[in-house]
Amino acid sequence: MKNLKKALAALAASAMMFSMAGCSDTRYAMTYNGGEKVNAGVYIYNLYTEMSYELTMAYYTTGAATIDLDSDKDGKKLREYLVEEARKATKEYAAITYEFNKLGLELTDEELSTVNDSVKSVWEQSGELLEEEGVSKESVRQVYKAQTMRTRLFDYYYAADGVEGVSDDVMKQYVEDNYVRYKAVKIPKSAAEDATEKDNENKENESVRDEFLAKAEGMTFDEFDAIIDEYNAYAQAKQEEETSAEEDAADDGTVGPVMGEETDTEVEAPEEEVPAEEGNESAAESESGLEEEAVLDEEEESVDVSELATADEDEAANSNEVMFNYGEMDEESKASENGKLVEFINGLDINKVTAYDDDSFYYIVIKGDITENSADYAETNHDSLLQTMKGEEFQTKIDSWVEEIGISENSDAIKRYTAQAVYDKQSEYYNKHSNV
């Protein structure tokens, strides 16, 4: 009997080994540094996040949170682009985690508390869907810890007391070398389709511009606020008058458009500018089957406004004042209407009120002395400005860490957790929970 038990145990072990040899382990997405593993849930969450961004953009553009995975994105099919971005984010997660630990850094209790609060918020809103996707709560925590590590590493190098610290004086000089400071009144040109009507409306708009331009002559940069306020009051009164006329026409039963445009003063809008560890595994990380999908994610990942904003402007403390990083604009941006406007202003004398127009607007502009505001601006916008100055350099460091730690992808996991699978899973989830 004893020998029979041994024989059966050996047979069972042999069968188990055969079974394991014939199955792929997709609970991890990558290995690095000689054997450290990245949970599959971290990779899936990165893919899910990339897709959520695309779905959000689609929603803002078309009103529908749907995407065509075979559409073009930066010269690739969208499904390929999403996977490439998720792979990149997962590799950076591994590199950041490794570098942070190598330097002997630790997250503070406050930082860990913030991470836990973020994870709790995500899980309360989307936990059920994430589990359907194959993402555990622990994988989300790993991603948020790595985001915090990334911030700490950036500060480790570039904070004023960092290894390659950037001083306040250097930041102030950067502002003076790259930024244009100005104020503007911005009067829309006519959008009428009829050529005669459009010409008549633009003659009136140009006349208004010239009237306010004459009033602004000789004003200083600070005094120019009075012109902006006066124009705003004029524009509001005109809009109210046109609205009233339209209502009267409707009451009389007459039909006839009343000229009306957006005449509010528009000051150039400001622009600005967040990967993981190992732990408990969810269904997918524990080898559950995964097909996937993606509809607009309502959690905090929906839109990182810092990733949606693309211009280079920042508002100063004075709401009428614009600080524009002209020095960092690429050639395509400089060729845009806004780029041409700022280039024009950059060439003006300080405190010289000037007219300008393009295809869309009539402007009254005045250039300010950047040196009067550079120190305050650098202090007020310290973090975002430092990112602008050192962001690309820091990314180069991360790329070098990725190469350094010898990352190997688990091809079985990458093939299994596809963009189509994530998308289908989300669609299935939202269809199942729809009130319709």
Wavefront OBJ file of the C-alpha trace (Angstrom):
o trace
v 0.000 0.000 0.000
v 2.787 2.368 0.909
v 4.512 1.732 -2.406
v 1.218 2.192 -4.242
v 0.725 5.619 -2.625
v 4.223 6.642 -3.678
v 3.579 5.501 -7.217
v 0.310 7.410 -7.392
v 1.947 10.542 -5.951
v 4.738 10.311 -8.514
v 2.205 9.857 -11.292
v 0.199 12.863 -10.102
v 3.303 15.019 -9.890
v 4.322 13.949 -13.364
v 0.893 14.796 -14.742
v 0.961 18.196 -13.020
v 4.378 19.011 -14.464
v 3.173 17.984 -17.908
v 0.097 20.158 -17.537
v 2.102 23.187 -16.382
v 4.559 22.737 -19.235
v 1.699 22.863 -21.695
v 0.191 26.061 -20.263
v 1.538 29.578 -20.409
v 1.709 31.739 -17.290
v 0.072 35.073 -18.072
v -0.165 36.301 -14.498
v 2.827 38.577 -15.120
v 3.534 40.877 -18.050
v 7.262 41.484 -17.741
v 10.358 40.559 -15.777
v 13.342 42.778 -15.002
v 16.588 42.872 -13.059
v 17.079 39.134 -13.282
v 13.657 37.957 -12.196
v 11.519 40.712 -10.665
v 7.994 40.393 -12.081
v 5.411 42.980 -13.095
v 1.860 41.789 -12.505
v -0.295 41.454 -15.597
v -2.789 43.745 -13.871
v -0.321 46.631 -14.048
v -0.016 46.204 -17.815
v -3.782 45.797 -18.281
v -4.432 48.915 -16.201
v -1.986 50.910 -18.341
v -3.726 49.666 -21.487
v -7.113 50.444 -19.944
v -5.924 53.966 -19.055
v -4.646 54.662 -22.568
v -7.928 53.462 -24.023
v -9.964 55.517 -21.561
v -8.133 58.618 -22.749
v -8.960 57.859 -26.385
v -12.584 57.201 -25.478
v -12.772 60.485 -23.586
v -11.374 62.356 -26.572
v -13.873 60.627 -28.829
v -16.686 61.606 -26.489
v -15.637 65.265 -26.465
v -15.267 65.253 -30.243
v -18.281 63.232 -31.394
v -20.510 62.929 -28.336
v -20.132 59.141 -28.371
v -17.680 57.129 -26.267
v -16.776 54.732 -29.058
v -13.580 54.267 -31.034
v -12.480 52.359 -34.118
v -9.468 50.281 -33.122
v -8.473 50.012 -36.774
v -8.375 53.780 -37.270
v -5.061 55.571 -37.736
v -3.116 56.969 -34.793
v 0.348 58.388 -35.408
v 0.847 56.192 -38.461
v -0.339 52.990 -36.743
v -3.632 51.271 -36.195
v -5.114 52.545 -32.947
v -5.083 49.042 -31.441
v -1.322 48.815 -32.062
v -0.724 52.327 -30.753
v -2.566 51.574 -27.492
v -0.569 48.401 -26.876
v 2.690 50.202 -27.637
v 1.864 52.965 -25.160
v 0.832 50.448 -22.483
v 4.067 48.485 -22.956
v 6.059 51.706 -22.674
v 4.217 52.771 -19.503
v 4.730 49.337 -17.947
v 8.448 49.362 -18.694
v 8.709 52.822 -17.171
v 6.841 51.548 -14.118
v 9.470 48.840 -13.654
v 12.368 51.247 -14.228
v 11.025 53.879 -11.835
v 10.328 51.305 -9.134
v 13.813 49.839 -9.512
v 15.599 53.208 -9.503
v 13.621 54.494 -6.529
v 14.541 51.438 -4.467
v 18.147 51.443 -5.688
v 18.594 54.987 -4.390
v 17.248 53.903 -0.999
v 14.267 56.245 -1.184
v 11.016 55.551 0.654
v 7.523 56.944 0.321
v 6.390 58.910 3.346
v 3.341 58.008 5.405
v 1.581 61.023 3.915
v 2.388 59.923 0.373
v 1.205 56.388 1.077
v -1.985 57.773 2.569
v -2.583 59.818 -0.586
v -1.963 56.735 -2.728
v -4.456 54.727 -0.685
v -7.054 57.485 -0.955
v -6.615 57.558 -4.745
v -6.917 53.780 -5.006
v -10.011 53.813 -2.815
v -11.601 56.433 -5.051
v -10.796 54.484 -8.216
v -12.078 51.256 -6.751
v -15.320 52.769 -5.506
v -16.041 54.111 -8.996
v -14.648 51.389 -11.248
v -13.578 48.441 -9.139
v -16.135 46.013 -10.540
v -15.156 46.853 -14.126
v -11.457 46.657 -13.345
v -11.904 43.207 -11.845
v -13.737 42.195 -15.009
v -10.740 43.444 -16.952
v -8.391 41.424 -14.773
v -6.967 44.230 -12.647
v -6.650 43.786 -8.906
v -6.838 46.559 -6.353
v -3.205 45.855 -5.521
v -2.143 46.435 -9.124
v -3.865 49.818 -9.094
v -2.014 50.615 -5.865
v 1.288 49.676 -7.523
v 0.588 52.030 -10.403
v -0.192 54.929 -8.066
v 2.840 54.245 -5.922
v 5.020 54.389 -9.029
v 3.439 57.683 -10.046
v 4.407 59.106 -6.668
v 7.885 57.598 -6.988
v 8.245 59.311 -10.344
v 7.492 62.681 -8.787
v 9.932 62.027 -5.960
v 12.677 61.003 -8.398
v 12.121 64.168 -10.428
v 12.533 66.223 -7.259
v 15.543 64.115 -6.231
v 17.315 65.393 -9.310
v 15.848 68.830 -10.046
v 14.486 70.390 -6.853
v 16.545 73.354 -5.656
v 18.460 71.059 -3.259
v 18.537 68.112 -5.690
v 21.470 66.339 -7.307
v 21.084 68.567 -10.376
v 19.067 71.241 -8.613
v 17.532 74.173 -10.474
v 17.779 77.390 -8.489
v 15.195 80.165 -8.335
v 17.565 82.455 -10.231
v 17.921 79.942 -13.066
v 14.143 79.586 -13.306
v 13.699 83.355 -13.333
v 16.222 83.657 -16.152
v 14.453 80.916 -18.099
v 11.214 82.890 -17.931
v 12.938 86.036 -19.155
v 14.602 84.175 -22.011
v 11.521 82.314 -23.243
v 8.285 84.025 -22.252
v 6.270 86.832 -23.805
v 4.105 88.907 -21.458
v 1.073 90.680 -22.906
v -2.555 91.751 -22.631
v -5.095 91.810 -25.429
v -8.593 92.749 -26.488
v -9.837 90.130 -28.939
v -12.797 90.951 -31.207
v -14.199 88.080 -33.332
v -14.560 88.567 -37.043
v -17.901 87.886 -38.693
v -18.934 84.289 -39.321
v -21.724 85.257 -41.739
v -21.941 83.140 -44.894
v -23.233 85.956 -47.096
v -20.235 87.887 -48.422
v -21.922 91.298 -48.258
v -23.212 90.746 -44.745
v -19.815 89.456 -43.653
v -18.051 92.475 -45.103
v -20.464 94.911 -43.428
v -20.139 93.223 -40.055
v -16.354 93.216 -40.253
v -16.281 96.893 -41.138
v -18.275 97.539 -37.960
v -15.998 95.260 -35.921
v -12.886 96.919 -37.299
v -14.358 100.318 -36.508
v -14.964 99.208 -32.919
v -11.383 97.959 -32.719
v -10.042 101.268 -34.009
v -12.206 103.208 -31.559
v -10.814 101.329 -28.569
v -7.324 101.413 -30.032
v -7.440 105.204 -30.080
v -8.551 105.252 -26.447
v -5.669 102.951 -25.478
v -2.926 105.000 -27.128
v -0.322 106.099 -24.614
v -1.495 103.736 -21.884
v 0.967 101.689 -19.866
v 0.715 97.935 -19.441
v -1.020 98.334 -16.069
v -3.394 101.006 -17.362
v -4.473 98.794 -20.270
v -6.797 96.908 -17.899
v -9.170 99.867 -18.107
v -9.559 99.351 -21.874
v -10.234 95.647 -21.380
v -12.879 96.427 -18.769
v -14.503 99.069 -20.967
v -14.599 96.767 -23.972
v -16.049 93.945 -21.883
v -18.841 96.239 -20.723
v -19.491 97.352 -24.327
v -19.548 93.765 -25.598
v -21.918 92.609 -22.873
v -24.306 95.503 -23.459
v -24.300 94.830 -27.200
v -24.984 91.159 -26.683
v -27.895 91.926 -24.349
v -29.282 94.412 -26.879
v -29.123 91.851 -29.702
v -30.710 89.172 -27.535
v -33.537 91.537 -26.677
v -34.038 92.390 -30.350
v -34.200 88.710 -31.257
v -36.796 88.101 -28.546
v -38.876 91.067 -29.755
v -38.710 89.776 -33.312
v -39.851 86.355 -32.150
v -42.754 87.909 -30.207
v -43.815 89.840 -33.338
v -43.727 86.674 -35.376
v -41.190 88.163 -37.760
v -38.289 86.232 -39.115
v -34.972 87.861 -39.680
v -31.587 87.267 -38.192
v -30.159 89.929 -35.970
v -26.427 90.302 -36.209
v -24.834 88.752 -33.149
v -21.430 87.344 -32.417
v -19.314 86.313 -29.528
v -17.934 89.653 -28.536
v -16.519 88.898 -25.119
v -12.941 89.859 -24.650
v -10.813 86.762 -24.778
v -7.476 86.712 -23.058
v -5.304 83.901 -24.317
v -6.094 80.773 -22.333
v -3.387 79.300 -20.147
v -1.828 75.944 -20.817
v -0.144 73.460 -18.751
v 0.855 70.408 -18.284
v 0.961 61.006 -13.568
v 2.760 53.298 -13.271
v 3.816 50.121 -9.944
v 4.844 46.948 -7.742
v 3.558 43.466 -6.886
v 0.920 41.886 -4.710
v -2.443 40.140 -4.703
v -3.776 39.017 -8.043
v -7.239 39.436 -9.500
v -9.089 36.958 -11.645
v -7.046 37.724 -14.768
v -3.797 37.810 -12.862
v -4.794 34.406 -11.492
v -5.228 33.032 -15.021
v -8.901 33.925 -15.525
v -9.905 34.302 -19.178
v -9.946 37.818 -20.507
v -11.619 39.362 -23.506
v -11.757 43.154 -23.256
v -13.403 46.489 -24.091
v -13.463 50.165 -23.358
v -16.178 52.730 -22.946
v -15.717 56.118 -21.287
v -14.155 55.519 -17.904
v -15.704 57.703 -15.244
v -12.843 57.491 -12.796
v -10.050 59.853 -12.159
v -8.140 58.529 -15.180
v -10.728 59.948 -17.556
v -8.686 62.948 -18.453
v -5.515 64.132 -16.971
v -6.019 67.726 -17.900
v -2.270 68.065 -17.788
v -2.188 65.415 -20.722
v -5.225 67.107 -22.628
v -3.864 70.736 -22.651
v -1.567 71.367 -25.608
v -0.923 75.099 -25.782
v 1.950 76.924 -24.193
v 0.214 79.725 -22.357
v -0.103 80.444 -18.657
v -2.179 83.103 -16.972
v -0.427 85.333 -14.528
v -1.996 86.445 -11.269
v -3.650 89.303 -13.179
v -6.468 87.604 -15.096
v -5.969 89.956 -18.057
v -2.275 89.171 -18.308
v -0.856 86.362 -20.433
v 2.546 84.751 -19.982
v 3.323 82.716 -23.088
v 6.269 80.347 -23.470
v 7.209 81.335 -26.985
v 10.724 79.926 -26.758
v 9.479 76.326 -26.400
v 7.122 76.433 -29.401
v 7.886 74.088 -32.290
v 7.774 75.243 -35.903
v 4.259 73.914 -36.452
v 2.952 75.872 -33.465
v 4.752 79.014 -34.574
v 3.012 78.712 -37.957
v -0.425 78.677 -36.326
v -2.513 81.834 -35.969
v -1.787 82.006 -32.261
v 1.902 81.404 -32.853
v 2.028 84.232 -35.357
v 0.227 86.522 -32.913
v 2.751 85.865 -30.156
v 5.659 86.225 -32.580
v 4.244 89.612 -33.570
v 3.878 90.683 -29.937
v 7.384 89.458 -29.138
v 8.754 91.924 -31.674
v 6.918 94.932 -30.203
v 8.292 97.613 -27.933
v 7.234 97.398 -24.295
v 4.100 99.450 -23.456
v 3.345 100.094 -27.133
v -0.374 99.600 -27.893
v -0.759 98.057 -31.336
v -3.441 96.650 -33.647
v -3.220 93.172 -35.150
v -5.608 90.885 -36.983
v -5.712 87.393 -38.476
v -8.392 85.325 -40.186
v -10.477 85.042 -37.043
v -10.011 88.127 -34.855
v -9.191 91.815 -34.576
v -6.776 92.472 -31.739
v -5.558 95.351 -29.621
v -2.366 94.207 -27.894
v 0.249 95.577 -25.539
v 3.536 93.969 -24.553
v 4.681 94.032 -20.924
v 8.148 94.019 -19.396
v 8.877 90.368 -18.631
v 11.496 91.247 -16.023
v 8.843 92.919 -13.851
v 7.018 89.614 -13.425
v 9.593 86.865 -14.001
v 10.465 86.229 -10.334
v 6.841 86.135 -9.156
v 5.821 83.996 -12.111
v 8.636 81.501 -11.519
v 7.684 81.218 -7.848
v 3.933 80.909 -8.427
v 4.323 78.355 -11.223
v 7.383 76.611 -9.829
v 6.337 72.975 -10.308
v 4.866 73.258 -13.807
v 7.721 75.493 -14.930
v 10.312 73.040 -13.647
v 8.563 70.282 -15.578
v 8.730 72.401 -18.715
v 12.421 73.053 -18.193
v 13.502 69.530 -17.219
v 10.734 67.181 -18.355
v 12.467 65.964 -21.508
v 15.782 65.556 -19.713
v 14.105 63.491 -16.994
v 12.402 61.306 -19.604
v 15.834 60.583 -21.063
v 16.926 59.359 -17.640
v 13.898 57.070 -17.408
v 14.631 55.675 -20.859
v 18.177 54.873 -19.751
v 16.862 53.092 -16.631
v 14.571 50.996 -18.835
v 17.609 49.839 -20.810
v 19.645 49.301 -17.658
v 17.349 46.817 -15.904
v 17.062 44.302 -18.761
v 13.289 44.079 -19.190
v 11.854 40.947 -20.810
v 8.240 40.853 -21.954
v 5.999 37.866 -21.375
v 4.773 37.503 -24.945
v 1.942 35.174 -23.870
v 0.508 37.877 -21.600
v 0.918 40.636 -24.201
v -0.851 38.488 -26.801
v -3.623 37.614 -24.392
v -4.450 41.046 -23.014
v -5.025 42.881 -26.281
v -6.618 46.236 -26.977
v -9.585 44.418 -28.493
v -9.970 42.319 -25.358
v -9.939 45.378 -23.070
v -12.384 47.201 -25.336
v -14.784 44.254 -25.574
v -14.701 43.715 -21.826
v -15.674 47.311 -21.135
v -18.458 47.202 -23.748
v -19.806 44.019 -22.229
v -19.713 45.570 -18.765
v -21.481 48.791 -19.745
v -24.088 46.980 -21.804
v -24.806 44.690 -18.875
v -25.184 47.626 -16.467
v -27.079 49.901 -18.836
v -30.469 51.166 -17.670
v -31.766 50.948 -21.193
l 1 2 3 4 5 6 7 8 9 10 11 12 13 14 15 16 17 18 19 20 21 22 23 24 25 26 27 28 29 30 31 32 33 34 35 36 37 38 39 40 41 42 43 44 45 46 47 48 49 50 51 52 53 54 55 56 57 58 59 60 61 62 63 64 65 66 67 68 69 70 71 72 73 74 75 76 77 78 79 80 81 82 83 84 85 86 87 88 89 90 91 92 93 94 95 96 97 98 99 100 101 102 103 104 105 106 107 108 109 110 111 112 113 114 115 116 117 118 119 120 121 122 123 124 125 126 127 128 129 130 131 132 133 134 135 136 137 138 139 140 141 142 143 144 145 146 147 148 149 150 151 152 153 154 155 156 157 158 159 160 161 162 163 164 165 166 167 168 169 170 171 172 173 174 175 176 177 178 179 180 181 182 183 184 185 186 187 188 189 190 191 192 193 194 195 196 197 198 199 200 201 202 203 204 205 206 207 208 209 210 211 212 213 214 215 216 217 218 219 220 221 222 223 224 225 226 227 228 229 230 231 232 233 234 235 236 237 238 239 240 241 242 243 244 245 246 247 248 249 250 251 252 253 254 255 256 257 258 259 260 261 262 263 264 265 266 267 268 269 270 271 272 273
l 275 276 277 278 279 280 281 282 283 284 285 286 287 288 289 290 291 292 293 294 295 296 297 298 299 300 301 302 303 304 305 306 307 308 309 310 311 312 313 314 315 316 317 318 319 320 321 322 323 324 325 326 327 328 329 330 331 332 333 334 335 336 337 338 339 340 341 342 343 344 345 346 347 348 349 350 351 352 353 354 355 356 357 358 359 360 361 362 363 364 365 366 367 368 369 370 371 372 373 374 375 376 377 378 379 380 381 382 383 384 385 386 387 388 389 390 391 392 393 394 395 396 397 398 399 400 401 402 403 404 405 406 407 408 409 410 411 412 413 414 415 416 417 418 419 420 421 422 423 424 425 426 427 428 429 430 431 432 433 434 435 436
